[in-house]
Amino acid sequence: MTKTKSTSRPGLARWVVYVGVVFALAWCATQVYYFAQIGVWTFVNPRTTAFMRSDASRLAQDRPDLDIQHAWVPYDQISRNLKRAIIASEDANFVNNNGYETDAILQAWEKNKARGKIVAGGSTITQQLARNLFLSRQKSYIRKGQELIITWMLETLMDKERIFEIYLNSVEWGNGVYGAQAAAQYYYKSSASKLSAWQSARLAVMLPRPKYFDEHRSSPYLVQRTAVIARRMGAAELPH
């Protein structure tokens, strides 16, 4: 007897279930990879990040005369001025929060809704690190969701000092410039351990738009905001 068309081919529902299962397994495998990698980085310093690799590829095509500038330095060899300035500028409640600030996320949501596009994320230091380590620069709510999951992993496996140490050594500070040591050498011909309060405040203000401020170092906003952060940084609480 000849089989009918409806019984000789898998139904649409079956294929939808199959694709869904494959997607779910792939998603779970990705989360396991992130979790395991973060576990390793609890004890081993990351050699590179997703942002560094993306920039290296871009520079190889657009600016072959430039290389990624990055040098790891231990936490205690980074100026306390810089640590305080970054917390004052980026995440005043870093020591006490769980890796995210609900109010900041809601404010970003309202701002994005008013603009009709994603222009803000309300990210903490831990969220920024999650993004820099694993994700792309593309802004989307899917990426934000993954960022929050990785943030939870970081906060679960690492203490605040380790999170901050990796952040300080991997955050972007200019065109191909990554980490406090490279930034200190690039902008001030100095080392991360010797940054003054004013230098530190200025570097902290650059973080949301490092490439822009690398090219606009005399920006009035940069000067004004640096003065504000310099006044606030004395009250910043450091992890220990």
ChimeraX attribute file (.defattr): number of C-alpha atoms within 10 A of each C-alpha:
attribute: neighborCount
match mode: 1-to-1
recipient: residues
	/A:1	3
	/A:2	5
	/A:3	8
	/A:4	8
	/A:5	8
	/A:6	8
	/A:7	8
	/A:8	9
	/A:9	10
	/A:10	10
	/A:11	10
	/A:12	9
	/A:13	9
	/A:14	11
	/A:15	11
	/A:16	11
	/A:17	11
	/A:18	12
	/A:19	12
	/A:20	12
	/A:21	12
	/A:22	12
	/A:23	12
	/A:24	12
	/A:25	12
	/A:26	12
	/A:27	12
	/A:28	12
	/A:29	12
	/A:30	12
	/A:31	16
	/A:32	12
	/A:33	12
	/A:34	19
	/A:35	19
	/A:36	14
	/A:37	14
	/A:38	21
	/A:39	16
	/A:40	13
	/A:41	18
	/A:42	17
	/A:43	10
	/A:44	10
	/A:45	15
	/A:46	16
	/A:47	12
	/A:48	14
	/A:49	19
	/A:50	16
	/A:51	21
	/A:52	22
	/A:53	13
	/A:54	14
	/A:55	17
	/A:56	19
	/A:57	15
	/A:58	13
	/A:59	17
	/A:60	13
	/A:61	10
	/A:62	10
	/A:63	12
	/A:64	11
	/A:65	8
	/A:66	12
	/A:67	15
	/A:68	17
	/A:69	20
	/A:70	21
	/A:71	15
	/A:72	19
	/A:73	20
	/A:74	12
	/A:75	18
	/A:76	9
	/A:77	13
	/A:78	20
	/A:79	19
	/A:80	20
	/A:81	22
	/A:82	26
	/A:83	23
	/A:84	24
	/A:85	31
	/A:86	26
	/A:87	24
	/A:88	25
	/A:89	23
	/A:90	18
	/A:91	20
	/A:92	21
	/A:93	18
	/A:94	22
	/A:95	18
	/A:96	10
	/A:97	15
	/A:98	16
	/A:99	25
	/A:100	21
	/A:101	16
	/A:102	12
	/A:103	10
	/A:104	15
	/A:105	16
	/A:106	13
	/A:107	14
	/A:108	18
	/A:109	19
	/A:110	13
	/A:111	16
	/A:112	15
	/A:113	12
	/A:114	11
	/A:115	11
	/A:116	9
	/A:117	12
	/A:118	15
	/A:119	14
	/A:120	16
	/A:121	20
	/A:122	19
	/A:123	23
	/A:124	23
	/A:125	23
	/A:126	27
	/A:127	24
	/A:128	20
	/A:129	24
	/A:130	27
	/A:131	23
	/A:132	21
	/A:133	23
	/A:134	15
	/A:135	18
	/A:136	12
	/A:137	11
	/A:138	8
	/A:139	13
	/A:140	11
	/A:141	12
	/A:142	8
	/A:143	15
	/A:144	17
	/A:145	11
	/A:146	16
	/A:147	22
	/A:148	19
	/A:149	16
	/A:150	25
	/A:151	22
	/A:152	18
	/A:153	19
	/A:154	26
	/A:155	18
	/A:156	14
	/A:157	17
	/A:158	16
	/A:159	14
	/A:160	20
	/A:161	14
	/A:162	20
	/A:163	20
	/A:164	23
	/A:165	21
	/A:166	22
	/A:167	21
	/A:168	25
	/A:169	25
	/A:170	27
	/A:171	24
	/A:172	26
	/A:173	27
	/A:174	22
	/A:175	19
	/A:176	21
	/A:177	27
	/A:178	26
	/A:179	23
	/A:180	31
	/A:181	26
	/A:182	27
	/A:183	24
	/A:184	21
	/A:185	14
	/A:186	16
	/A:187	15
	/A:188	13
	/A:189	11
	/A:190	14
	/A:191	18
	/A:192	25
	/A:193	19
	/A:194	18
	/A:195	21
	/A:196	14
	/A:197	21
	/A:198	17
	/A:199	18
	/A:200	26
	/A:201	30
	/A:202	25
	/A:203	24
	/A:204	26
	/A:205	25
	/A:206	22
	/A:207	18
	/A:208	14
	/A:209	12
	/A:210	20
	/A:211	16
	/A:212	15
	/A:213	21
	/A:214	15
	/A:215	11
	/A:216	11
	/A:217	14
	/A:218	10
	/A:219	11
	/A:220	10
	/A:221	12
	/A:222	18
	/A:223	14
	/A:224	12
	/A:225	16
	/A:226	24
	/A:227	15
	/A:228	15
	/A:229	23
	/A:230	21
	/A:231	14
	/A:232	17
	/A:233	23
	/A:234	13
	/A:235	12
	/A:236	20
	/A:237	16
	/A:238	16
	/A:239	15
	/A:240	8
